[in-house]
Structure formats: C-alpha cells, structure tokens
Amino acid sequence: MHEFLTGIEHELVRDFKLGLQFVYKINKNIVEDTDLNNGYDPEATDEKGLIWLPYTFTEPGYDSIYGTSDDQTLTVYGLREDRPAPTWMGLNPPEAKRKYWALILTFDKRMSNKWQLKGSILYSEFKGNAQPSYGSTEGESGLFDNPNTMINSYGRVSFDRPLQIRLMGTVILPYDFILSAYFQHRSGSPWTRTISRVYFPSDMPVQQSYVGVNAEPLGSRRNAPYTNLDLRVEKSFRLGDVGKLNFYVDIFNLGGRSGVSIYQNPNPYIWPYRTPPEVELDELYGTISSVYGVRSVRLGVRFTF
C-alpha cells in the first residue's frame, strides 16, 4: 500500500484551533484467487478458439419490465464445455486495485467560558474492484474467478461514505449542571444492482447453464444516510472528604430516527432467449430486511473517591 498524508493546523484565535488534512491511499499487489486453467480474460484462446464463449443479451433494468427505457444490453461469458475444471491459486492480479482519498476539516474550541466544541467534516471517495471486507482481503472473494466477475466490477466499495460529520460539545449550565452532546451524520452504504442468473440457450456449448453478473457499476446506488444525536445531562455532588457522587441521564437517538430497511435489489433470474423473455425476481425483493430506530434513556450513578 502507498500512503500520503499532509495537513495544517493553526490556532486562529484564543482557544480555537482549525485544521485541514488530506489523505491518499492506494492498494496494489492485492491477493486474489484465480483459475490457473481458464483465467478470466474474455479474449483468451486455445487451439480450439475462445475459452470463454460470449453471450449478448438484453436485461430489463431496475423495473424488471422489458421494453422500457432502462433496458440495456450486456455480454456475459460461459466456459467452453471441453475446458478443464478450475485450479485455484492465490496470485496478485495486476487489475486488482483499491484507492481512497479524503479531505478533512477539523476544529477544536477548548473548554473556556464554560463551553467547548470540537468536530470534523470529512469528504472522501473509496473506489476499487477489490473490496476491503474480511474475506476479500484474504483473497477469498469471487473477483477474478471468471470474466463475468470483472463486468461492472469497479466503483465505490462497501465502506465508501463520501460525507461524514461529527460534532461533540459540552456546556456548563447554572447550578453546575453539565450538558454534553454528540452528533453524527454519514452517507449511506453503497450497493449494486445484480442479476443472480442469466441463463444461456440450451444449445450453447458451455459447462454451466447460467452465470451471475453486476448489472451496473459497483456501488452505483446508496442506502439512506445515518443521522443521530445523543445527549447527556450530569450533576455532581461533593461528599466532603469522602468523594464525589455523580448522577447522569443519557438520551440516545434523541431525534427518534427510525424506519425499516427494504431489500431493494431485484436480483432476478433471466431467460433472455425465450419468446417473450422471462424474468423471475428474487423472493426477498421488496421485503423488510430489518427495523431500526429506538430512542432510549439511561440513568446512572458514579461514585469517585
């Protein structure tokens, strides 16, 4: 990995500091398992011709209805039926890449005049074709398994969050009550529309009757953003020389952010060669995958001595 970081920080006025940072990282020589016998090059040949046989078809787009404006043409590949079975080995495919850059504005108003505030605003981009997830970093993803895994494989990876804002502040109120707040906002996670199965015509001499493929560039769509505000109110009492007793109330998710997550990917099975073409949507499409959003209150007591 190559990494470059630079930044500047300056105290503009008393007790207030402003900073600007730039981060650039690029990952190369990424490990990924590949098929030594057949590779992933759609133009590779042997003495009998193409190793991977192309099949061009029309897919119905996100609405899953043929004949509408979002129809598009894609080409997928089937392994020729007389080719040997795969032999897998971890290599460093030269096409594997992952790149991240970020511009970060930070500020810090130190505690004075009974209040403090610090925070950051981050704008970034995290792109590649090799995901940074656990299995992928061990070379265990499907990338480079065959030419179909390379179609629409480059884009925003799973941890890409272009905008992130964090604010933390404290103010000392009358009678020494202390109010603290923590605010977070970040862009939603990216996702990609996929086609679970594209079926080949029965007379096509390939080993497997179907393949899966990304229907659009990686990370083309994005889930809802995350915004949250937590508060704490605290009051302490001195117990002579014995110690100090603190009472506090925490309120998590003050704004009551709530909702449901819907499985948005049609992820269909497609038989494009039939007349008319047939589409079968994923049985999970349109269903609720999770429910989120609980406002909670926590009461606490702390004794220090």
RAWOWO-V816190 format. One record per residue. RES is the residue in three letters. PSI is psi as a letter, one per 30 degrees, with the letter a starting at -180 (none if undefined). Layout:
res=RES psi=PSI
res=RES psi=PSI
This chain:
res=MET psi=k
res=HIS psi=k
res=GLU psi=k
res=PHE psi=k
res=LEU psi=k
res=THR psi=l
res=GLY psi=l
res=ILE psi=k
res=GLU psi=k
res=HIS psi=k
res=GLU psi=j
res=LEU psi=e
res=VAL psi=l
res=ARG psi=k
res=ASP psi=g
res=PHE psi=k
res=LYS psi=k
res=LEU psi=k
res=GLY psi=l
res=LEU psi=k
res=GLN psi=l
res=PHE psi=k
res=VAL psi=k
res=TYR psi=k
res=LYS psi=k
res=ILE psi=k
res=ASN psi=k
res=LYS psi=l
res=ASN psi=h
res=ILE psi=k
res=VAL psi=k
res=GLU psi=k
res=ASP psi=k
res=THR psi=l
res=ASP psi=j
res=LEU psi=f
res=ASN psi=e
res=ASN psi=f
res=GLY psi=a
res=TYR psi=g
res=ASP psi=j
res=PRO psi=f
res=GLU psi=g
res=ALA psi=k
res=THR psi=l
res=ASP psi=a
res=GLU psi=f
res=LYS psi=f
res=GLY psi=a
res=LEU psi=k
res=ILE psi=e
res=TRP psi=j
res=LEU psi=k
res=PRO psi=k
res=TYR psi=j
res=THR psi=k
res=PHE psi=l
res=THR psi=k
res=GLU psi=l
res=PRO psi=g
res=GLY psi=a
res=TYR psi=e
res=ASP psi=f
res=SER psi=g
res=ILE psi=k
res=TYR psi=k
res=GLY psi=g
res=THR psi=l
res=SER psi=f
res=ASP psi=g
res=ASP psi=k
res=GLN psi=l
res=THR psi=k
res=LEU psi=l
res=THR psi=k
res=VAL psi=l
res=TYR psi=k
res=GLY psi=k
res=LEU psi=k
res=ARG psi=k
res=GLU psi=f
res=ASP psi=g
res=ARG psi=l
res=PRO psi=l
res=ALA psi=l
res=PRO psi=k
res=THR psi=j
res=TRP psi=k
res=MET psi=k
res=GLY psi=k
res=LEU psi=a
res=ASN psi=i
res=PRO psi=k
res=PRO psi=f
res=GLU psi=f
res=ALA psi=k
res=LYS psi=l
res=ARG psi=k
res=LYS psi=k
res=TYR psi=k
res=TRP psi=l
res=ALA psi=k
res=LEU psi=k
res=ILE psi=k
res=LEU psi=k
res=THR psi=l
res=PHE psi=l
res=ASP psi=j
res=LYS psi=j
res=ARG psi=l
res=MET psi=j
res=SER psi=l
res=ASN psi=h
res=LYS psi=g
res=TRP psi=l
res=GLN psi=l
res=LEU psi=k
res=LYS psi=l
res=GLY psi=a
res=SER psi=l
res=ILE psi=j
res=LEU psi=k
res=TYR psi=k
res=SER psi=l
res=GLU psi=k
res=PHE psi=j
res=LYS psi=l
res=GLY psi=a
res=ASN psi=f
res=ALA psi=j
res=GLN psi=k
res=PRO psi=g
res=SER psi=l
res=TYR psi=e
res=GLY psi=e
res=SER psi=e
res=THR psi=f
res=GLU psi=g
res=GLY psi=g
res=GLU psi=g
res=SER psi=l
res=GLY psi=f
res=LEU psi=k
res=PHE psi=g
res=ASP psi=e
res=ASN psi=l
res=PRO psi=f
res=ASN psi=f
res=THR psi=f
res=MET psi=f
res=ILE psi=k
res=ASN psi=h
res=SER psi=f
res=TYR psi=k
res=GLY psi=a
res=ARG psi=k
res=VAL psi=l
res=SER psi=f
res=PHE psi=g
res=ASP psi=k
res=ARG psi=j
res=PRO psi=e
res=LEU psi=k
res=GLN psi=k
res=ILE psi=k
res=ARG psi=k
res=LEU psi=k
res=MET psi=k
res=GLY psi=l
res=THR psi=k
res=VAL psi=k
res=ILE psi=j
res=LEU psi=l
res=PRO psi=l
res=TYR psi=g
res=ASP psi=g
res=PHE psi=k
res=ILE psi=k
res=LEU psi=k
res=SER psi=k
res=ALA psi=k
res=TYR psi=j
res=PHE psi=k
res=GLN psi=k
res=HIS psi=k
res=ARG psi=l
res=SER psi=l
res=GLY psi=l
res=SER psi=k
res=PRO psi=l
res=TRP psi=l
res=THR psi=k
res=ARG psi=k
res=THR psi=l
res=ILE psi=j
res=SER psi=e
res=ARG psi=k
res=VAL psi=j
res=TYR psi=k
res=PHE psi=l
res=PRO psi=k
res=SER psi=f
res=ASP psi=g
res=MET psi=k
res=PRO psi=i
res=VAL psi=l
res=GLN psi=e
res=GLN psi=k
res=SER psi=f
res=TYR psi=l
res=VAL psi=l
res=GLY psi=l
res=VAL psi=l
res=ASN psi=k
res=ALA psi=f
res=GLU psi=l
res=PRO psi=k
res=LEU psi=k
res=GLY psi=g
res=SER psi=f
res=ARG psi=l
res=ARG psi=k
res=ASN psi=l
res=ALA psi=k
res=PRO psi=l
res=TYR psi=k
res=THR psi=k
res=ASN psi=k
res=LEU psi=k
res=ASP psi=k
res=LEU psi=l
res=ARG psi=k
res=VAL psi=k
res=GLU psi=k
res=LYS psi=k
res=SER psi=l
res=PHE psi=k
res=ARG psi=k
res=LEU psi=i
res=GLY psi=b
res=ASP psi=f
res=VAL psi=e
res=GLY psi=a
res=LYS psi=k
res=LEU psi=k
res=ASN psi=k
res=PHE psi=k
res=TYR psi=l
res=VAL psi=k
res=ASP psi=k
res=ILE psi=j
res=PHE psi=k
res=ASN psi=h
res=LEU psi=e
res=GLY psi=f
res=GLY psi=h
res=ARG psi=k
res=SER psi=l
res=GLY psi=a
res=VAL psi=k
res=SER psi=k
res=ILE psi=k
res=TYR psi=j
res=GLN psi=f
res=ASN psi=j
res=PRO psi=e
res=ASN psi=h
res=PRO psi=l
res=TYR psi=k
res=ILE psi=k
res=TRP psi=i
res=PRO psi=f
res=TYR psi=f
res=ARG psi=l
res=THR psi=j
res=PRO psi=l
res=PRO psi=k
res=GLU psi=k
res=VAL psi=k
res=GLU psi=j
res=LEU psi=l
res=ASP psi=k
res=GLU psi=f
res=LEU psi=f
res=TYR psi=k
res=GLY psi=f
res=THR psi=l
res=ILE psi=k
res=SER psi=f
res=SER psi=l
res=VAL psi=k
res=TYR psi=l
res=GLY psi=i
res=VAL psi=k
res=ARG psi=k
res=SER psi=l
res=VAL psi=k
res=ARG psi=k
res=LEU psi=k
res=GLY psi=l
res=VAL psi=k
res=ARG psi=k
res=PHE psi=k
res=THR psi=k
res=PHE psi=none
